[in-house]
């Protein structure tokens, strides 16, 4: 019995801006700051390798003083809409109906909802009343792959079942208007909002690449590298400048033992499905994979078109490969990094 990824689909908010359109709003936000600092901030936005990003808010609202309560209410309302659209789009790529789904996983880290997002979807989309649900929070950018891992293990234990994974994120709702730290500025420059849905199956007749293996890798003494601080004004970004060098130092331990356990070499991996965390992380990983004669062009393109949407972003990269319909018996490696600090991997075979 195998577990397969049957379809992947995305959903985007209606608000969007090119990076060039955001620069005038920076002038307003940075008014009163040192001129050299203002130029530095603009350079960060211009050099972020993000041409466009989507948002649940327009830029005027992003750069206005709003309370944590107001931003979180917007996050909750828009998350339900985005999740419904992503799930509908994913189902449209299959012959499934909504009641075919046995297991529902929702992942998000950019707001707080109780009841969780999955409860709203069960009601609004009339999913089965006996569906098994799992909301996953506080895992950040790795949660898209985490959700695939959890779904795979559920389906492996339950042959003939189907699962839906929803990743919904609104990082713009975490922007801190009175915070001029590099962490807040860099996150504003690289992040965007979006959602994605992955449908997985342990039905023999459902198509899609098979999940051959999955594994998590946890870094010691690295909880300070990435995450959020919960403050009176909302979720405040934590982003340590040593993230990229930490990834580079652990790269070999993350990649090669995992492949060796599955009797594969990096040369046999045709499709690298890497989460675009930001320009610097992408450049470091591109250099490391480049030495192995591999590229992460799709990762760079997703970053350019949408920015980093936290947990959903790697699923946008996966969708590009799914639509391309890779050759039979080719292998793909999914990889993402996130708070903890951790790396998570999934091995696919088409």
N, C-alpha and C positions, 0 to 999 in steps of 0.2 A: 504494500500500500504506500502510495506516494502522496505528498502534499504539494499542490501546485498553486502558482499565482495566476488567476484566470483573467483578471482585468485590473487596470489602474486608470483613474481619471482625476482631474483636478477641478477646482472651483476658485474663482477670484472675485474679490470685492469690486464694486462698480467704480470706486474712486481710484485714479491712477495719475501719476505724474512722472515725467522724465526728470532726471537729476538736474538738468539745466533749469527746469521750472521751479525747483526747490530753492535754488541759490538766493533769489530775492527774499524769501522768507527767513533765510539765515541772517541777512542784513538786519532785519527787524529784531530777530531773537538776540543777536550779538551786539546790538546797540549799547554803547557804554563800555564794552570790553576793549582791551588793548588792541590796537590796529594789527599788530603782528600776530596776535592770537586769532583775530578774525580771519586773516589770510591763511593761517594754518588750518583752521576748521574748514574753510572752503576747499583747500587742497585735499583734505581728507575725503570730502564728498566727491570731488572731481576725480580722485584717483582710486575710488573704491571698487572699480570694475563693475558697477551697477548702473546701467543706463536708465532703468525704469523700475518703479516699484508700485505695488497696489496697496490700498489701505481701506480699512473700515471707516476712516475719517478723511475728510478733505484736509489739505495742508493748513488752512486757517484754523481749523479746529485742533489740529495737532499742536500748533504753536500758540494755543490759547490756554489760559489757566483753567483747568478742570480738576475736579476732585477725584479721588480714587473711586468713590462711589459712582460718579457719573461715567468714568471710563470703564469700570467693570460692568456696569449695566449695558453699555454699548457693546462690549466684548461678548457678553452672554447672548444678547439679542442677535447680533450678526453671526456669531458662531453657529447658532442653530440653522440659520439660513444657508450658510456656506456648507455645512455638513449635509443638509438635505440635498443641495445641488450636486455636491461631489458624489454622494451615494447614488442619486438618480443617474448621473452621467456614467458611473461605473456599471450599473445594472444594464444600461442601454447598450453596452458592449458585449452583453451575454444574452442567453435565453432564460435567465433567472427571473423570478418575481420576488418581491420583497419578503414574502413569507418562506422563501427557500433558505433564508439566513438563520443559522442555528446559534451563532456566537458573534457578539458585537463588542468590539474594542474601540474606545475613543481615547486619543492622546492629545494633550495640550498642556502648556505651562505658562501661558501669557495672561491668564485671568483665573477667577475662582467661580465655580458654579456648584451649588448644592440645592436640589438634585443635580447630578452630573449630566453632561451633554447627552449621553446615551439614553437617559430616561426621557428626555424631551423627544428624541428621535423615535423611540418606541411608540410614543403617543401620536406625534404628528404624521408619521409614515405608516402607522398601523402595523408595526412589526409583530411577530408572534408573541403571545403573552408568556410563553415558556422559554423565551430566548435567554441565553446565558450572557451576562454583560460584565465587562471589565473596564472601568475608567482608570486611565494611567496618567498621573500628574508628576510634576517635579523632576522629570528626566531630561527636559530640554531637547537639544538637537538630536540626541540619539533615539528619541522615543518612536520615531517612524520605523526604525529597524527593530527596536524593542517590541513594538506591536506585532510585527511580522513574526518574531521569535515566539511570542506568547501564542499567537494564532496557530503557528505551525505545531507547537507542542500539544495544543488542545485538539487539533485535527488529527494528529498522529495517534492520539489516544482514543479518538472517536471516528473510525472509518465511515465514509459515506456522509460526512457533514460538510457544512459550508460556513465561512466566517467573513465578516466585514471589518476592516480596520479604517477608522476615520482619524486623520490628523488635521487639526484645526488650530491655527495660530494667528494672533494679532499683536505682533511685537510693537507696532506703533502706539498701541494703548499703554505701553509701559514707558514711553518717552517722558523724561523728567524735565519740566520747563526751567526749573531753577538750579539745575545741576550742570555745571560746565566741566565736569571731569572727562578725561579721555574715554573712559568706559561708556559713558552716556553718549558722547559724540560719535565714537566709532560705531556703536550699535545703531544709532540713528542713521548713519551713513550706509550701513550694509543691510539692514533688515527691511523686510516688507511683510505684508499679510497675505495669507492664502490657506487653502485647504486641499486635501487629497484623500481619495478613497482607494483601498486595495481590497479586492475580493479574492479569497483563497478557498481551496477546496480539497477534500480527500475523497471526492467522487471519482471513480475510475474513468468516467467518460468526459470529464471537464478538461479543457485544454489549458496550456500555459506551461511556463518553465517550472521545473521541479525544484523544490528547496532540498538540496542535498545535505546541508549542514548549517549550523549556526553556533555562534559563540560570542560571549562577552569577555572583555579584558578590562580589568580595573587597575588604575594607577594608584599606588600608595602615596600618602602625604600630598595630595593634589586637590583637596576639596575647595581650596581657595582660588582655583584657576578660573572658574566660570560658574555663573548662577545668578540668582536674584536675592537682594535683601528686601524684606517686606518692611516698608516704611509707611508713615502716615500719608504720604503722597502717592503710594502705589508700589509697584515692583521696580526696584532700582537695580540696574544692570551691574553685575560683577564680571569683569573681563580682564584677566591678568595678561600683561604683555609677554609673559614667558610661555604662553600656550603653544605657539608654533615650534619653539625649540624643544619643548617637552614631547610633542608629537614626533618630531624628527628623531629624538633620542630613543623612542620606543618603537619606531616604525618596523624594524626587522622582527622584533618579538611579536608584533601584532599580526604581521602578514605571513611570514614563512612557516612557523610551526602549525598554524591553522591549515594552510594548504598541504603541508606534509602529512598531517593526520588524515587527510582525505586523498592521499596518494597523488597529489598534483604539484606541479611546479608553476611558477608565475608565468612562464612562457605559454602555458596551456590556457590561461585566462584571456579571453578575447574581449570581454566587456567589463570595464571598470565603472561601477555605479557609486560614485563618491559624493558625499554631502558637501555642498559648497558653503563652508562656514564663513568665508570672507576672503578677500584678495590674498592676504598674507598666508593663510592656511592653504589656499589653493595653490599658490606659487611653491610653497614648501613641498606639498604632496606631489605636485606636477614634476618638480625636480627629482624627487625620489623615484617616482614611477618612470620618469623619462630616462633615468639611468638603466632601467630595465626594459627600455624600448616600448613603453606603454604611454598612452595619452589619456587625459581626462577632459577632452574637448566638450563633451556634453555637460559636464559639471560647470565649466566656465560659462557656457551659453545660458544655462539656467540661472546662474548668478547674475549675468548681464541683463537678462530679460525680466527677472522677478525679485532679485535680491535674495537674502537668506530668510526663509520663512520658518526657521527653527525646524521642528520635527517633520513638517510636510515636505521640505525641500528635496530630500533624497528621493522621495516618491515621484517628484516631477522629473528627476533624472531617470528613474526607473521607467516612467511612462514613455519617455523618448525611445528607450530600447525596446519596450514592448511593441510600440507602433512600427518599429523598424523590422520586426519579425526576424530575429537573428537565425542564422543557419542551425539546422538540427545538430545536436550533440556539442554545441559550443557552450562554454562556461562563462558565467558572470560572477563578479565579486562585488557585493554591496558593503559599504564601509561608512561609518559616521563616528564623530567624536562629540562628547557632551559633558555636562556637569557630573562630577563624581570624583575625579575625572575618569571617563571611561571611553573605550572604543568598542563598537559592536559590528559584527560581521555576519553576512549571510552568503552562502555559496549556492549559485543557481546553475541548472543545466537545462538548456532549451531542447 
